[in-house]
Amino acid sequence: MAVALPLRRACFCAVAVVGSNVAAIAGDQAPIATVPSAASPQTLTDDWFGTGQDVRNAGLDTRIEWSQFFQGMPDGSGGGAKTWEYGGKWDIQERLDLAKLGFWNGLSVTGQFVSNYGNSVNGIGGSLFPVNAALYFPGIQGADASDLMALYVRQDFGTIASFLIGKLNLVEFARATPLRGGGGVDTFWNVNLATPISGLTPPTVNGAQLRINTQPMSYSLTVFDPVDATNRPLFNDLFEAGVSVMGTATLKTTVAGETGYYGIKGTYSTREGPDLSDVIPSVINGVAITKSGSYYVGISMQQYLVHDPNNSGKGWGVFGEITKADGNPNTLEWSTYFGVGGSSLLPSRPDDRFGVGYFRYGVSNDLKNDLAPIFDLTDESGIEFFYNVAVTPWLRVTADLQFIRPATGSDPSSIYAGLGTYVRF
């Protein structure tokens, strides 16, 4: 178990999101990296007490969100007094439209500050990966609990292309995904469904992203520093550890009259990582054995089965993904997830959301074999159910239930249940 603890921390550090792919899949339904304009019935403050549109006309767009989570393990296997925990998240995003301040069209600056508080059940009950993504990014203890998660300049070239440079929050970009959603706030909570893991793409990165939005194909290319930029200064020690490149291509099409998104993606990093076939000798001898060069490829789909013809953002359908990675030094060997989700199936609750998803994370075979003499490491899998009730347009309540088979093998299975609230000011 002594080896398991640093292993768990190392794997947590490898938790990453397929941010660029998520943005490409989102297409024209939820433009990436913008603050959604707050219509008056959609916010607690009635669009900043009626001044919101005037402020946006002047160039400043503000979004403030507050999320709360009460989550625990009802079967009592979570470690005694820490079975149930309460935590919260403040998320403040500002977008400055520089065109309205006299600069050229399409130029903007976006910043996002995130602060977590309280406690979470991440790391309790044997699960190797966070069961609450929202409270994992940027952290929840001490100085790690707050961070400027994003600060970047964006230039739009009409409706065809966009270029972003700076500190990019890929967890935020994941929220634009149709059907599955993302970010762990008001849809799936488990990181394997909320912000799927690649092992190579940190939650926040220092880098640049180019997006090309043509029809029916859209593309993205992201070049970034492979070191996680969370709780680190902008462009700190840029590319000293190597360079990572991520590309995606997404086809937007229709099947039986319903919209679908079908994508391919790939990431390559030159960063060195621990040789996962020699973890035990490295720990015993105190000398790190490393390997350089790691890849990750995958295919994904999101297909609506029912769509509101009067509202492109409402409907439900199926989603899924299959990926393959090198397995050393990437802790990921392969992964998959699939499920059903979207707007509520209840005609009387058109603004509610629901989701049912299954995931399996294939841990590196080299790592399993190396640890086998002292520690039984397996793949991690799980099922998650959630239902999100739109109490008002600005207040949402989520019930979440997860059944996890942990990779650490500390429990044959773990059950996590929780309630969450989301308020938009």
Number of C-alpha atoms within 10 A of each C-alpha: 11 8 13 16 13 11 16 18 14 13 18 16 16 21 25 23 30 25 28 26 28 28 27 30 28 24 23 13 12 17 14 22 21 18 19 13 14 21 14 18 12 16 21 16 15 16 18 16 10 12 11 20 17 11 13 17 11 15 16 21 22 20 18 17 17 18 22 23 25 18 25 25 23 14 11 15 18 21 13 9 8 16 19 21 17 17 19 21 23 16 17 17 20 19 23 21 23 17 14 17 11 8 11 12 14 16 19 22 20 23 20 23 17 20 22 26 18 15 20 27 25 20 17 20 26 22 24 25 25 21 27 25 26 30 28 22 24 24 22 21 13 9 11 16 19 22 20 22 28 25 21 21 18 22 17 16 13 9 11 12 16 19 18 22 19 20 27 30 25 26 26 23 28 29 24 25 24 27 26 29 24 29 27 24 24 26 26 33 28 28 22 29 30 26 31 25 22 30 25 30 28 26 27 29 26 28 24 20 20 20 23 18 18 15 12 11 17 21 23 22 20 21 20 26 26 26 24 19 26 24 16 18 12 20 14 12 11 16 17 11 15 16 18 23 21 24 20 25 21 28 20 21 15 12 10 8 11 16 17 21 22 20 22 19 21 21 23 20 23 17 21 17 18 18 20 24 21 17 20 16 13 16 12 9 8 9 10 15 16 17 16 15 17 21 23 23 19 20 19 21 20 27 22 25 17 16 18 13 10 7 8 11 15 20 23 25 22 20 23 20 19 16 22 18 25 17 23 24 26 28 28 28 23 22 23 21 21 21 21 21 28 27 24 20 15 10 9 8 13 15 19 22 27 24 24 20 23 20 22 20 24 21 22 23 21 19 25 18 15 18 19 12 9 12 16 16 22 19 21 21 21 22 20 23 21 23 22 24 21 17 12 14 17 19 18 20 20 24 20 22 22 23 16 26 24 22 24 22 18 15 15 11 17 22 20 24 19 21 18 21 19 21 18 18 19
